[in-house]
Each structure stands twice: as C-alpha cells, then as structure tokens.
Amino acid sequence: MRDTEQLSPWWWRAVAVTFVIGFGVLILLTFKAYQNAPPIPERAVDPAGATVFTGDDVRRGQDVFLKYGLMDNGTIWGHGGYLGPDFGATVLHRWALDLAARRAQARYGRDYAALTDTERAAVRGEVAELLKQNRYDPKTGTLTLLPAGAETFRAEVSRWKDYFADPRENGGLPAGLVSDPVELHELTAFFTWAAWSSVAERPGSHHSYTNNFPYDPLAGNHATSGALLWTAISLIFLLGGTALVLLAFGKFDYLGWHGAPTAREAWRLSNSQKATLKYMAVAAALFLAQVFFGAGVAHYRADPGTFYGIDRSGILPSNLLRTWHLQSAIFWIATSYVAGALFVAELLGRGSPRGQRLGIHLLFGAVALVIVGSMLGEWVGILQWLPRTWFWFGDQGWEYLEIGRFWQILLAVGLLFWFALVWRAVAPARRDPERRSFANFFLIAAFAIPLFYLPALFYGSQTNYTIVDAWRFWIIHLWVEGFFEFFVTVIVAVVFYEMGLVRRVAALRTIYLDAILYFGGGLIGTGHHWYWTGQTELNMALSGAFSALEVVPLTMITLDAWDFVKLTRGSVSMVERHRWTFYFLMAVGFWNFVGAGVFGFLINTPIVSYYEVGTILTPNHGHAALMGVFGMLGAGLMVFVLRETVADDIWVKVSGLVRVAFWSLNIGLALMVVLSLFPGGIMQVRDVIENGYWHARSTAYTATPLARALEWSRLPGDLVFMFGGALPLALAMALGYLSLWKKREPSA
C-alpha cells in the first residue's frame, strides 16, 4: 500500500511565515543601505577652500581598487583579502599620527613620542575630538578637511606608491602594480573616503558611519555600546532558540531521520544520468586546482617575497591566486551540485525525458566555457591587458564575485537552462500524489539557485561600497550558505526516500524543519556581514540577534546525529553500496557544527566581530564551514554518482582511492584548523586588542616570527589535504569517467 500520509498544514504555513518575515526584514535592511550609506562628497577641500579631491576621484579610485584586484590583497572595512592591510584603517591611523604630531608641536613644542603620558593623553583626546567632528555639508556636498589636510593627503599618495613598489611588503603583488600618478591620486581619494567614513560621526548619533570600526584608540574609535548590548541580546536568542529545539525533540520523537530501511533494487540508470559523471570529473579536477591555488596563497602569507627563491609575482601574483582559489571553490562545488541535481531529478521522475542527454551535454559545454573563459579573463584582467573592458570580461574585483559581468550573465542564463532540464526530469513526479511534495520542493529549491544569483547584477564598479556589500552578501551568504544548503537537504531527503531508508512523511518533515530553522535565522542573519560597512545600529540589532539563531539548527544536527548513523548502518544493499557517500554526509554534520556553529558563532556576535573581522579567524571559519560543509557535500555527491555510474569491478578499483580521500580530507582540514588557522586567528585578534586593528593587519604584526611560524604550521595539513585528499579523489573520478568510454569500444 502506498504511503500517502499527509503532514499537518501547519508545516507549510510555518515555512511561509518564516520566509515572509525573514525576507521582509532583509529587504528593509537592504533598502536602508541605500539611505544610510556614507555620503561621497562632491568636493573635499582644505580650510582655505582649495579642492584636494573630488567625488569623481573617489568613484574612479574605487574603479582602480577593483581593476587591480586589490580587494583580493587587502580589505576595506574588514572585507577582502588578508595578504595586505586594511586600506582604510591604515590611512585613518596615519591620519591620526600626523595630526597627533602636529598637535604635540603646537601645544608642547615637542615630538609626540617625547611627551609624557599625561601630555600624550591630552593630545589623544584632542586628536579624537578633531577626527570625530563631521565636517561634511550635505547641502553643498562639500567635505572640509582638517588643517594641513592637503599635505597629509599628498603624503598618503607617496606612501601608497611605495607600498606597491615591493612585493615583499605588499603580500606578493607585482612590483609597481599601481604607479600612474593619476590612478594613485584617485586610489588615495577612495582610501581617504573610507577612512573618513569610519571615524566621522554619523549625524544624529555618537559613532561613525561604520559604527566606529576599525578599532583605533588614537583616532577615538572604540566599540560602541550597541555592540555590547546586542551581543548580550543575541545570547538570549541563542539560549531561547536552543531550548525550543530541545523541547521539540524531547516532545516529538518523530522528528529527524527515523525510518525502517527496506531493501530496494538498484536503480536502472539512463544515458543522461551517466552523462553527469563528466561534470563530477571536472568538479574534482577543479577541486584539485583550487587546493593548489590555496597553497600558493598560503605561501605568499608565509613568505611574500619569493616561492623558494623564485619571484612569481609578475606572472602569478598573490591577488590572482586568491581570486582563482575563491572562484574555483565556487565553481567545483556548484558543478557537483548541478550534476547531482540532474542525476537525482531522474530518480525522482523515474524516467529520462527525450533529448535530456543532449541538453546535459550542451549545459556541460556552457559550464566549461564560463569556467575557462572567466578564469582566463581574471588572469589577463589583473595583468592589465583589458584596460577598457576589465569589468565585463576580466576581473570585476569584488571578492567572491570577481568574474566579469559578461561571464556572470552567461552563468545566470546557464543556471536557467539547468533549471529547465531539472523541471523536465522531475515533472512526472508532480503527477504522483506520493512524490508530488518532493517534486515541488525540488523545483522550488532548484529555481532559487538562478533567482538568488541575480543580485550579482544589481551594482556596478562605481556603486557606493556600502550598497555593493549589501548585495554581495545576498550572494555569499544567502545564495551559497542558504539556498544551496537547503537544496542539498532536499536532494538528500529524496535520495534517502528513493533508497527506502526513510518513510515519505519523515523525509518531508525533515525538509520542512530544515527550512524553518535554517531560514528562520539565516535570512535576517545575513546582516551580520554588514555590522561595519555603513549600516546603522538597526541592522546590528536585528542581524546580531537572528544570526545567533543560525546555530540552533546545528544543535539539531547533534541531536539527530545518532539516528542518522543508525539509519546508515543497516545491511540493506543500498546502504552498503553507498557507504562512503554516507561517511561524507556524516562529515558534513561534524563540520557544520564545528565550522559553521562553533567558529561561526564565535566571530558573528557584534562585539567579537568588531575586533575580529578580517583577521585569520575569518578564514578559520571559512575553511571549516565552506570546505567542511559545502565541500564535503560536493564530494559526497561525486562519490554517489560515481558509485551508481561505474561497473562494480571499476568501483572495486577506485574505492580505495575514495577511502583515502575521505580520511585525508578530514584529517588535513582538521590539521589546518588546529595547527594554524585557529591559533593564528586568536593571536591576531589579541594584537588588535592590544595595538589596534591597523597594527594587526600590517606587516608590523604579520611579518613577526610568531605570525610567520603559524603560517608555516599549515604545511602538514595542506600536504595531507592535497596529496592524500584532493588528488586521490580526482584520480577516482577520472578513472571512473574513463571507464565509461572503454565500455563503448567494440570488442575484438
């Protein structure tokens, strides 16, 4: 008898309420970014009225910043690369030092360093008061700089010219990367605007446009009272949400992965399903490339000048390798998800639509074109071979979204075509009452992938930085961490149901529950990336509280872990057949709790984020969460498709490689975190607290023996991860794919 038991309508009502409230608040906060973004003055003048720089200089300076890939070198307001400084923080501190030197001479006739503690305290108070005063006139669009502001600005132009001259000092950029006087002037104007926004008081408040970020006592920047208050409130949300989850799991024992596994015959695969294996082989190759790009970036941090005596900065500069490291990660994970969805869609639809295989081949060509074309474009763009078309075909410059606008449009079109293929394959299931709910969830989750990539097209190279960062994290947080994760939950639920491991209602209940819990905190929680990028305290209050709720579903994972283990330990043929796929899914649960839960919550509370953002604790969370969760999910999908696609004798040959890859990926990632990323991040945050944010992000800290030693301590984990993990996985996928070609050869 078919299992068509229906769930309570309150499940879908709860999901609807979650999405309406979540998106309502998120859209409000995004709209507020347009209202509250730090203004770009039409003119910045000295006290005599002479123009020092213009608003056009600032906007063109942002162009220079993006065109040369500087967001993958250093940061603005804590967002960007970790190879260079925070550019705004550096300008702000030097601005404060110059002002302190002038006030010390004017008041005491001595250098600032020669003053007594009491005298220095008086000067610091005066410096903070002068910098905090907002001299921007919104009626005329004029910003009046402090006395000697023009002289200080000219000195900054010279300092940045020196910074770009030496790869050892700038983290591996090509020597003389930015040398044109006009571009240096414009770039300095952009950095100066970022520094001014971070210290001048927002009208109607007692803190700057960036909520007093970065921390710099000399400039008068300290954590706001709101950062402390909303951190405390977020802890209340965390405890309350966790208590509700514990109560629910205690009261309703049917929640989670419960079921009585029933044996089912192996699936009969179509040629179009087998065609998805080449996607997985490409994804594994991209994964291997991404790992080597990352190793190159890590070496630049440990030894910026050379690679064992070889200067790579002219051909493979650090910002290019970091760009490729990020983009190849997105590409290989997305490719594995796209292929996994195409494979599972036919399991759910229980058939292959006519022409589906041709469509999968065409989509593969489009994917290959976007990957190869965009990465080559980033290379020639960063090398400045596309002086006029860099934004469209080269390196767009925005971290995580570096691919040129032309390639972005092609990617969006390709995702829509992919959705059409998924729709065709799933459509028959919508006519079956037993499978209709799965089909609807599958299609909704799939359509969200192209839909929520569209915000990547909502801004240009000269759009206000605050507004761009709002839309950027619609992609980075909402698209990747939200809808991709939800989509994989649907895929796993469908696979478990089709395997006969769980009942229909248990699988659907898990999908509903994940949607409520993940998006209940995740939608509004997107704003934790915006604490210091020009948003007001309203964003800090809402996103700080709801971001804490993102940890709650990870508590559910630990409660549900044993049920999952029991579910996948049976002797059912499907369970034995996909043993390593289940191991990868178990690893996802572990890293989700550690990387996204523990490390994510550690850095997402406002008061910790104030001191931490842009330090090594950020990539510590990023590696453990992105690789540990989304990467392990991608690898699990690869292994699932590989096992179903290749013959049993081929699987026997490659399963050893899969086993080595699984253990090495997890052990290598753990070694990276334990030996380098976590202790390195803790020590850098300590330096922020002791010496200021500018110091911890400069070579004054990053070039110290301790910091360099912690960078080198990544080597054991990197080697295990690369050669024991990524390489065997790529070999397994390549051998599996080649075996399909061998079968087509006519026998002698």
N, C-alpha and C positions, 0 to 999 in steps of 0.2 A: 504493500500500500504506500502510495507516495506521501512524503512528509510535506504537507502544505499548511502546517500550523502557522497562524498569523501572530505577529507581535502586537503589543498594545500600540495604539496610535500615538500615545504619549512619547514614544521614542522619536518619531519623525517631527513631532511638534517641538520637542526639546532641541533637536538639531536646528530647526527653523528659527527658534527664538535665539539660540546661540549665534547663528550667522547674522541675523538682523541686528542684534545689539552689537556684536563684535565689529561688523563692517560699518555700522552707523558711527561708532566711536572712532574707528580707524580713518574713515573718510573725513570726519570732523578734524582730527589731528592733522591729517594731510592738508586740508584746506587752511588750517591755522598756520601751516608752514609758509603759505603764500602771504598771509597777513603779517606774520611776526618775523620773517627773515630779516637779518641785519641789513639796513639800507646801504646801497652802494652810492656814495656821494658823487654828484656831478663834478665837483672840484674839491681837492684838498689843498688848502693854502696855508702859508705861514702867517704869523701875526701881522705882517705888513701887507698881506693880501696877495702876495705873489703865488702863482699856481705851482704846486710841487708835483702833483699828478692828477689825472682826471678819472672819471668813472669808466671812460673807454679804455684807459690804461689798465684798470683793474680787470675789466672783462677780457681784454686781449691778453693780460697776464695769466688769466685762468686758461685761455687757449694755449699759451706757452707751456704752462704746467701740465696740461693734458697731452699736448703734441709730443713732448719729450718723455712721456711716460713717467713723470715724477711722482705720481700717486702710487706707483709700484717701487718707489725708492723711499720716500718719507711720507708724512701724514699732514693733513690739515684737520685740526680739532680732534686728533686722535685716530682718524680713519685713513687707512692707506697701508703702505709698506713699512717694514721695520728695519730696513737697511740703512736709512738715513734718519735725519732728525724730524721732529715735528716743526715744520717751517714757521708756522705762526707763533708757536711757543718760543722758538729761537729768536725771532725778531722782537717779540714782546720783552724777553729778558734783556736783550742787548739794548733795547729802548730804555728799559728801567735802569740799566747800568750807566748808560750815557747820561740820563737825567740825574741819577744819584751823584755822578762825578761832578756835574755842573753845579748842583745844589750844595755839595760839600765845599767846593771852591768859593761859591758865592756867600755861604753862611760862615764857614770857618777858615777859608783860605788854605785848606789842605786837601790832599787826595782823600777819597772816600775810604781807602784801605787804611789810612793813617789815623782815622778818627777813633775816639774812644767808643765803648759800647753804647753809652748814653747818647753821644753825638750821632752815631750811626742810626740808632733808633729814631731820633728826631728826623734825620734825613729820610729814612724809610717811610715814616709817616707822611712826610711831605710829598715824596715820590708817588706813593699810593693815592694820595688825595688828588694830585695833578692828573694822574693817568685815569682815575675813575671818573673824572668830570667829563661829561659828554658834551663836546663842542660842535656837534652836528646840528645844523639848522635845516629842518625839513622843508621850510618854506622856500629857501633859496637853493637847497641841495648842496650846501657848502659845509665842508668839514674844516675847521680851523685847527691846525696842528699846534703843538706846544712850541715855545720859543726854541730856536735852533732846529726846528723840525726838518727843514730842508737840508741842513747839514747832516743830520742823523740819517735821513733818507739816502743821501748820496753815499754815505759811508756803508750803508747796507748794500747798495748796488755793487760796490767794490768787494765786500765780503762774500757775496754770492758768486761773483766771478771767480774768486779764489776757491770757493767750495767746489765748483765744477771743474777746476783745473786738475785735480789729483784723485785718481780712482781709490787710492788708499784712504783718503779722508771722506769720500762721498759714498762709500759702500759698493764700489765697482761700476760706476758709470764711466762711459768713455771720456777720456781726457778732453777738456774744453767743450763739453757737451753743449752748454749754452754760453756763447761768447759774444754774440751780436749785442752791441750797446743798447739798441732799442728794445730788444727782447729782454735783456737784463733789467732795464728800467721798468718795463711792463710787469715782469715777473715779480720784481720787488714791490711794485704797487699792489699786486694781488696778495702777497705775503703780509704787507703792512695793513691792508684792509682786514685780513684775517686776525692779525694781532690786535688791531683797534677794536674789532667786534668782540674780542674775548676779554677786554678789560673795561671798556666804556660802559657805564651803567645804562641799562635799558630804561627808557622813560617810564616813570611810574613804578619803578622797582629799586631795590638796593643791591642788585647784582648785574652782571654784564649780560649781553645778548646770548652768551654761551653758558649762562649760569655759573660764571666765574671759572670756567675751565679755560686754560690749564692752571694747575696749582703752581703759583709763583708768589711766595710771601713778599719778595721785594716789590713786585708790581701791585701788591694788595689783593691778589687773588687767593681766596680761601674757600673751602667747601661751604655751601650755603646751608642755612637752617633747614631748607626744604629737603636737601639731600639726606640729612639725618632723619628728619621726620618721616619721609616717605619710605625710607629703608625700614624703619620700625613698623610702619603700616603694612609693608609688603610681607614682613614676617608673620603678622597676624593673618593675612590672606593665605600664606603658605600653610600655617598650622590648621586654620579652619578648613581649607580645601582637603588637606591630608586626612583630617578627622572624618570628613564626609565620605571620602573614598573608603577608609577603613570600616566605617559604619555600613556602607553599601555592600562591601564584600563580606562583611560578617552577617548581614541580614539576608542578602540574596545570594544563596550559594550557587545559583545557576550562572553567575557572571564569570566570564573568562572562557578559556579554551577547554571546555568539557565535551566529552563525547565517548562513544563506544566504537572504536575503529572496526570497520567492516571491510573484508577483503574485496578488492575490485580488480578487474582485469587491467592489464597495461593498456594505455591508450594507443590507438592507431593514428599515427601522425600523417599529416598531409605534406605534400612537397613544399607548400608555402610555409608551414611550420619549420621544416628543415632549413628553409632559406634564411631563417632568422639566426642560424648559427654563425653566419659570417659577420653579423653585427657584433656578436659576442666575441669573436676572434679579434675584430678591430678594437672593441672596447678594452680587451685585455692588453693589446699592443699599446693603446693609448695610456692605459694604467701604468705599464712599464715605463713608457716615455715620461709620464708625469712624475714618477718616482725619481728618475734621473735628473729631471729639471729641478725638483725639490732639493736633491743632494747638491746640485750646483749652487742654488740659492743659499743653502746652509753653509757651504764652504765660503761663500762671499762674506757671510757674517763672521765666520771664524778667522778668515784671512782675506780681507777685502782687496789687497793689492794684487795677488797672483794666485794661480792654481798650480801649486808645486813648482813655482818658478816661471810659469807661463802666464803672460798677461792676456786674458780673454776679453777684457772689457771693450775692445774695439769691435769685435765681431759678435760675441755673445755676452753683452753687458748684463749686469745683475737685474735691472728692471725688466729686460726681455725674458730672462729665465723665470722670474717671478710671474710675469704675465702668462707665459706658457704653462707654468706649474698650476696656476689657478684655472686657466681655460681648459687645459687637458683634463683636469679633475672634473669639471662640469660636463665636458663632452663625453668622457668614458662612462661616468655614472648615468647621465641622461641616455646615452646609447643603449646601455644594458637595460634600462627601464623601458625604453621604447620597444626594444626587441622582445623583452619579457612580456610586455602587454600584448604585442601581436601574437605571440605564442599562446598565451593563456586565453586570449579572446576566442580562439577557435576551440579550445577545450570547453569554454562556457557555451559557445554557439553550437558545438558538436557538429562542425562541418566547415568546409572551406569554400567561400564564395568564388564564383567563377572570376578568373582574372586576378585573384588575390596575390598569387605568386609574382605576377608581373608588377603589380603595384608595390610589393615589398622590394623587388629589385630596383624599381625606379626611385623609391624612397632612399634606398641604400646609396644610390648614386648622388642624390641630393645631399644626404648627410656627409658623404665623403667630400663633396665639393665645398660645403660650408666649413668643415673642419680644416681641410688643407688650405683652402683659399684664405680663410680668416687668420690662420696662424702664420702663413707666409706674409699676409698683409701686415700683421703686427710686427713682424721682423723688419720689413722694409720701411714701415712707418716709423719705428723707433730709430732706425738708422737714417731717418730724414730723407728718404728717397721719394716721398709723396708730399712735397711741401704744400700743395693746394688741396689735395683730396685725402689727407690723412684721416679726417673724421669719418669719411664714408667708406674707405677701402683699407685703411691702415689700423693703427692703434687708437681707438676712441679715447682711451686714457682713464676712464672711470674704473676703479678697482672692481673686479669680478665681472664687469661688463665692458671689457676692453675691445671686444670685436667691433669692427667698423659698422656703421649704420646700415650699409648695403647688405652685409652678411647677417645682421640682425633681422632685417626684413625677410631675407631668404629663409632664415631659421624659423620665423613665425609662420611663413607660408608652408614650409615643410611640416611643421607641427600640425597645422590644419589638415594637410593631406594625410598625415599619420592618423589623426582622429577619424577621418573618413574611412580609412582602412579598418580601424578598430570597430567603428559603427557597423560596417558591412558584416564583419565576422560575428559580432555579438547580437545582431538583430534577431536571429531565430529564437534566442533565449527569451526575448521580450514577449514572445507569444506563448510561452510556457509558464503557467502560474507558479510552478515550483522555482523557476530560475529567474523570473521577471525582476524581483527585487535586486538580485545580484547584478543583472544586466543594467538596471537603472543606475545603481551605484557605480558600476564600472564606467559607464558612459559619462556620468556627471564628473567623476574624478578625472577621467581622461580629458574631457573638454576644458577642465580647469587649467590644464598644463599650457595649451596655447593661449587661453584667455588671460591668465595672470602673468604671461610674459610680455604682454602689450605695454605695461608701464615703462618698459625699457625704451619705448619710442616717444615718451612724453616730454623729453627735455633735449636741449642742445648743448653745445660746448660752452656757451656763454650764459646759460641759465644760472640764476643765483644758486650758490653752493648748497644752501640750506634746502632749497626746493628739490635739487637733484638728489640729495641724500635721502629725502623722504621717499622719492620714487625708487631709488636704488635698492632700498631695503624692502620695498614691496616685492622685489625680485629675490634678493639674497635671503631674506627671512621667510616671506610668505610663500613664494613660489617654490623654493628649494626645500626649506625646513617644514613648510606647512602642507602644500598640496602634493608634492612628490611623496612625502611620508604617508599621507592619507591614501594616495593611490596605491602604494605598495601594500598597505594594510588590506585594501580591497583585493589586490592580487593574491596575497597570502590566504585570505579567507576563502576566495574562490578555489584556489588550489587544494586547500585542506578539505573543502566540501567535495570537490570532484574526486579526491583520493579516497573519500569515505571515512576520513578521520574525525569529522565533527558533523553534528546534525545541522540542518539548514538554519534553524532558529538560533543556534548557538553562534554560528558564523555571522549571521546578520546582526545579532545583538552586539557582537564584538565590534563590528563596523560602526554601528550607531554610537556605542560607548566611546570609541576612539575619537569619532568626530566631535562629540560633545566635549570631551576632556582636552583634546589637543587644541581645538579651535577656541574653546572657552577662555583659555589663557593666551593662546598664540596669536590671535588676531590683534587684540589691543596691545599685547606684549611686544608686537613689532616695534613699538615706540621706544623700547629700552636702548635701541641704537641711536636715538635722537636726543638723548639727555643733553648733549653738549654741542649740538650742531645748529644752534639758532632757534630752537623751540623754547616755549615758555615752561613755567613750572606746572601748568596744567598737564602737559604731556608727561612730565616726570611723575606726577601723582598717579595718573591712570595707568601708564605703562609699567611703572615700578610695581604697583600692586598686582596687575594681571600677569606680568612677566613671572612673578613668583609662582603663579598658578601653573606655569608650564612644567614645573617639577612634579605636580600632582599625578599626571598620567604615568610618569616614570616610577612613582611609588606603586602604581597598579601593576607595572611590569614585574616588579619584585614579588608582589603578591601572587601573580599569575605564573611566575617562572616554573614552579614545580609542576603545575598542571600541564604546562607546555612540554616539559621534559617527559612526564609520564605518557603524554599523548604521542610522542615521537619515539618511544622506546619499545613499542609493541613488535610483534613478529609478523605483522601484516606485510605483504610483499611490497607495497608501495613505500612503507616506512623504511624497510631495508634498502630498497632501491635508491632512496634519496637521503641516505644517512648524512652525507656531507652537506647537502643543502640545509638540512635541519641544524647541523652544527653551526653553519654560518648565521642562521636565524637566531640561535642561542647567543652567539657572539654579539649580534645586534642588540639584544636585550641587555647584555652586560655593559656594552659601551654606551648605550643610550642612557643608562642610569649613571655611569661614571662620567662620561664625556659631556653629555647634554645636561644631566641632572646635577651632579656634584660640582663639576667645573663650570657649568653654565650658570648655576645659581650663585656660585662664588663670585663671579665677575659682573653679574647683572643687577645686583642691588645698587641703587644710586650712589651710596657713599663709597662703596668699593670701586665701582666703575669710575668715579671721579679721579681716583689715584691710579687706576689700573689700565684704562682703555689705551690701546696702542702699545702696551708692554708685551713681553713674551707670554704672559698668562692668557692673552687673547689667542695666539696660535696654539697654545696648550689645549684650550677648549676646542678650537677649530679642528685640530688634528684628531683629537679623541672623539669628537662628535661627527665631523664630516666623513672622515675615513671610517671611524669605528661604527657609525650607524649607516650612513648612506653608501659608503664604500663596501662595507660587509654585505649590505642588502644587494648591491650590484653584483658582487662576487657570487652571492648565493643564487641569484637569478642565472648567472653564467653557468654555474655548475648544474643547476636544474635543467636548463635547456640542453647542455652538453650530455647529461646522462640520458635524457629522453631521445636525443637525436642519433647518437652513435650506437653502433652494434655492441653487444655485450663483450665480445673479445677485445674491441678497442677500449672499452671502458676499463677493463682489467689492466690494460697497459698504462692508461693515463690516470687511474685513480690514485696511484702512489704519488704522482705529482700534485694532485688536488690535496691529498692529506698533508704533504709537506708544506704546501702553500697556506693552508688553513692555519696550522700551528705557527708558522713563521710570521705570517701577517699579524697575528695577535700578539705573539711574543715580541716581535720587533716594535710594534706600536707601543706596547707597554714599556719597553726599554727606553724608547724616545721620551715618553712622558716622565718616567720615574727618574732617569739619569740626567735629563737636560731641560725639557720644556717647563716642567713644573718648578723645579728648584731655580732655574734661570728666571722664570717669571716672578717668583717670590722675592728673589734678591733685587730684581729691577724695581719692583714696587716699593721695596724698602728704601731704595735710593731716591725714588720720587718723594717719599715722605720726608726723608732727611735733607735732600738737597734741591727739591723742586723738579717739576716734570721736564723742563728743558734739559736739565743735567742728565737725568736717567736716559733720555733719548739721544744724547750726544755722545761723541767719542770720549768725553770725559768719564763716562761710565762704560760704554760698550767696548772700548779698547783696553779696559783694565784686564790684568791677568785672570782675575776670577771670572769675568764675563766671557772671555775668550775660552777659558778652560771648560766652562759649562757648555759652550757651543761645540767644542771638540768632543765632549762626552756623548754627543748624539751618535757618534760614528758606529759603535757596536749595534745599536738598534737599527740604524739606517742600513747597515750591511745585511743584517738578518732579514729585514723587511724587503730589501731589493732583491737579493740573490736567493734567499730561501722562500720568499713570498711571491712577489710580483713576477719574477722570471719563471718559476715553475707553473704558475697559473697561466701565463701567456703561452708557454710551451704546450700545456694541456689543451688549451683552446685551439691552438694552431694545428696540433696533431689530430684533434677531433674533426676540425673542419676539412683537413686534407683527406681524411679517411672517407668523407662523402664523395670526393672526386674519384678516389680509387675505385669505389663501388661502381661508378659509371663506365669504367673501362671495360671493353668487351673481353671476355675470356678467350684464351688461345684455343 
